[in-house]
Amino acid sequence: SYRDSDGWLKKTFERLLAKKLEELIAKYEGSQSQREKDYLEFLRATQKSLKAENQNVHAGYFGEDKGSGDEAIQAEVDDILKNKNKLLSFKDERGNWITRRFLFSKWTLREGWDNPNVFVIAKLRTSGSDNSKIQEVGRGLRLPVDETGHRVHQEEFESRLSFHIGYDEREFAQKLVGEINSDCKLLLNHEKLDENMIKLILDDVRKTQPKFDEEDLLEQLDNLNIINRKNEFRENVEIEGKVKSGFEWLLEYYPVLSK
């Protein structure tokens, strides 16, 4: 239904996208900010490409495409499997808008689309066994970490992945998300040393130093210049010739926070 010239999936998608483009173009016409002007230019380029005989707005990759002699199909497959960095760019080397933003594939999840240039995965097929659901639904649940390797919650993650599934798999996905989030014991505050972080540190240190208390901890961190009097992390803290943020030094002194 995608590769056929009059395939239902392709025609339906193009009709819905064309309508959405018209709405967005009307919305942003007359915009004053440069960012919105650029977006409007991109929308118009997308609309023009979608109407062209050889559009470059959407592409597909399917099992029957392997070894295909069709140059247009092969170009689509190469973009999806080999030229992923191309999809990260807004314009090519000649300044033309890169309008390809929608990918259709039977094997999207199997190909491991966990890179940050994919923001939405729509799963059209209903899985059978729980193993299939874990493999297909589970792979769509992006598990981001920060620069220290600590897992961050959805609320903290700027590059979000929206994963659309059938209603019959909703409860399974919600349960899986809950199990994953339950493994994240503590949401670290990158700006300030809070009570939860203090408790975790004290519980760990007291295994070897039973009398170690909050006052001892705060005094140590204050002497190291890691925090200020409000328990806020300082920037550009130098210790033994190395410069890091106060938060980074805290993780180095107390790695239990990263576990």
Residue pairs with C-beta under 8 A, 6 or more apart in sequence:
1 7
1 8
1 9
1 10
2 9
2 10
2 60
2 62
2 104
3 60
3 62
3 64
3 73
4 10
9 104
10 58
13 58
13 102
13 104
14 50
14 58
17 50
17 57
17 58
17 102
18 47
18 50
18 51
21 43
21 46
21 47
21 50
22 47
24 43
25 40
25 43
25 44
25 47
28 36
28 37
28 39
28 40
28 43
29 40
31 37
31 39
31 40
41 97
42 90
42 97
42 99
45 96
45 97
45 99
46 57
46 97
46 99
46 101
49 55
49 56
49 57
49 99
50 57
50 99
54 72
56 98
56 99
56 100
57 99
57 100
57 101
57 102
58 100
58 101
58 102
58 103
58 104
59 76
59 77
59 79
59 80
59 100
59 102
59 103
59 104
60 73
60 76
60 103
60 104
60 105
61 76
61 77
61 80
61 81
61 103
61 104
61 105
61 106
61 107
61 108
61 111
62 105
62 106
62 107
63 106
63 107
65 73
65 74
65 76
65 77
68 74
68 77
79 86
79 87
79 100
80 103
80 105
80 111
81 111
84 115
84 117
86 98
87 98
87 100
87 101
87 117
88 117
89 98
90 97
90 98
91 97
91 98
92 98
103 118
105 111
108 121
109 121
109 123
109 135
109 136
109 139
109 140
112 139
113 121
114 139
114 142
116 159
118 161
119 159
119 160
119 161
119 162
120 161
120 162
120 163
120 164
121 140
121 161
121 162
121 163
121 164
122 164
123 136
123 137
123 140
123 163
123 164
123 165
123 166
123 169
125 136
126 166
126 168
126 169
127 133
127 136
127 137
127 169
130 172
133 169
133 172
134 176
137 163
137 165
137 169
137 172
137 173
137 176
138 176
140 161
140 163
140 165
141 161
141 163
141 173
141 176
141 177
141 180
142 157
142 160
142 161
143 151
143 180
144 151
144 152
144 156
144 157
144 159
145 151
145 152
146 152
146 156
146 190
148 248
148 251
148 258
149 258
150 188
150 251
150 257
150 258
151 183
151 184
152 187
153 181
153 184
153 187
154 160
156 187
163 173
165 173
186 196
186 197
186 200
186 257
188 197
188 247
188 257
189 197
190 233
190 247
191 232
191 233
191 247
192 230
192 231
192 232
192 233
193 221
193 227
193 231
193 232
193 233
193 250
194 231
197 250
197 257
198 214
198 217
200 256
200 257
201 217
201 254
201 256
201 257
202 212
202 213
202 214
202 217
204 254
204 256
205 212
205 217
205 254
206 212
218 227
218 231
221 227
221 246
221 250
222 228
222 229
224 237
224 239
224 249
224 253
225 234
225 237
225 239
225 246
226 233
226 234
226 237
226 246
226 249
226 250
226 253
227 233
227 234
227 246
228 234
232 246
233 245
233 246
233 247
233 250
234 245
234 246
235 245
235 246
236 243
236 245
237 243
237 244
237 245
237 246
237 249
239 249
244 252
250 257
251 257
251 258
